[in-house]
């Protein structure tokens, strides 16, 4: 249960750094934003790939 609290605390700190509410190195802030954009792009790509696989599987059922 404490691990969940630590993860939530870490996420809150990351959001504070990205939002500018906490003083941090600008390189760290830019790196966090770049990693967030890459994570979103990877998620969209994965969802697109799964949709293509689903379409291929559904067309093979005929």
Rosetta constraint file for C-alpha pairs under 8 A:
AtomPair CA 1 CA 5 HARMONIC 6.81 0.50
AtomPair CA 2 CA 6 HARMONIC 6.26 0.50
AtomPair CA 3 CA 7 HARMONIC 6.19 0.50
AtomPair CA 4 CA 8 HARMONIC 6.21 0.50
AtomPair CA 5 CA 9 HARMONIC 6.13 0.50
AtomPair CA 6 CA 10 HARMONIC 6.10 0.50
AtomPair CA 7 CA 11 HARMONIC 6.20 0.50
AtomPair CA 8 CA 12 HARMONIC 6.18 0.50
AtomPair CA 9 CA 13 HARMONIC 6.25 0.50
AtomPair CA 10 CA 14 HARMONIC 6.21 0.50
AtomPair CA 11 CA 15 HARMONIC 6.15 0.50
AtomPair CA 12 CA 16 HARMONIC 6.15 0.50
AtomPair CA 13 CA 17 HARMONIC 6.19 0.50
AtomPair CA 14 CA 18 HARMONIC 6.14 0.50
AtomPair CA 14 CA 32 HARMONIC 7.91 0.50
AtomPair CA 15 CA 19 HARMONIC 5.94 0.50
AtomPair CA 16 CA 20 HARMONIC 6.11 0.50
AtomPair CA 16 CA 21 HARMONIC 5.14 0.50
AtomPair CA 16 CA 22 HARMONIC 5.60 0.50
AtomPair CA 17 CA 21 HARMONIC 6.16 0.50
AtomPair CA 17 CA 22 HARMONIC 5.10 0.50
AtomPair CA 17 CA 23 HARMONIC 6.91 0.50
AtomPair CA 17 CA 24 HARMONIC 6.44 0.50
AtomPair CA 17 CA 29 HARMONIC 6.39 0.50
AtomPair CA 18 CA 29 HARMONIC 5.58 0.50
AtomPair CA 18 CA 32 HARMONIC 6.84 0.50
AtomPair CA 18 CA 33 HARMONIC 6.91 0.50
AtomPair CA 24 CA 28 HARMONIC 6.86 0.50
AtomPair CA 24 CA 29 HARMONIC 6.94 0.50
AtomPair CA 25 CA 29 HARMONIC 6.52 0.50
AtomPair CA 26 CA 30 HARMONIC 6.16 0.50
AtomPair CA 27 CA 31 HARMONIC 5.99 0.50
AtomPair CA 28 CA 32 HARMONIC 6.13 0.50
AtomPair CA 29 CA 33 HARMONIC 6.39 0.50
AtomPair CA 30 CA 34 HARMONIC 6.14 0.50
AtomPair CA 31 CA 35 HARMONIC 6.08 0.50
AtomPair CA 32 CA 36 HARMONIC 6.15 0.50
AtomPair CA 33 CA 37 HARMONIC 6.26 0.50
AtomPair CA 34 CA 38 HARMONIC 6.16 0.50
AtomPair CA 35 CA 39 HARMONIC 6.03 0.50
AtomPair CA 36 CA 40 HARMONIC 6.23 0.50
AtomPair CA 37 CA 41 HARMONIC 6.16 0.50
AtomPair CA 38 CA 42 HARMONIC 6.05 0.50
AtomPair CA 39 CA 43 HARMONIC 6.16 0.50
AtomPair CA 40 CA 44 HARMONIC 6.23 0.50
AtomPair CA 41 CA 45 HARMONIC 6.13 0.50
AtomPair CA 42 CA 46 HARMONIC 6.07 0.50
AtomPair CA 43 CA 47 HARMONIC 6.18 0.50
AtomPair CA 44 CA 48 HARMONIC 6.13 0.50
AtomPair CA 45 CA 49 HARMONIC 6.11 0.50
AtomPair CA 46 CA 50 HARMONIC 6.13 0.50
AtomPair CA 47 CA 51 HARMONIC 6.16 0.50
AtomPair CA 48 CA 52 HARMONIC 6.29 0.50
AtomPair CA 49 CA 53 HARMONIC 6.24 0.50
AtomPair CA 50 CA 54 HARMONIC 6.04 0.50
AtomPair CA 51 CA 55 HARMONIC 6.13 0.50
AtomPair CA 52 CA 56 HARMONIC 6.20 0.50
AtomPair CA 53 CA 57 HARMONIC 6.10 0.50
AtomPair CA 54 CA 58 HARMONIC 6.07 0.50
AtomPair CA 55 CA 59 HARMONIC 6.15 0.50
AtomPair CA 56 CA 60 HARMONIC 6.27 0.50
AtomPair CA 57 CA 61 HARMONIC 6.65 0.50
AtomPair CA 58 CA 62 HARMONIC 7.64 0.50
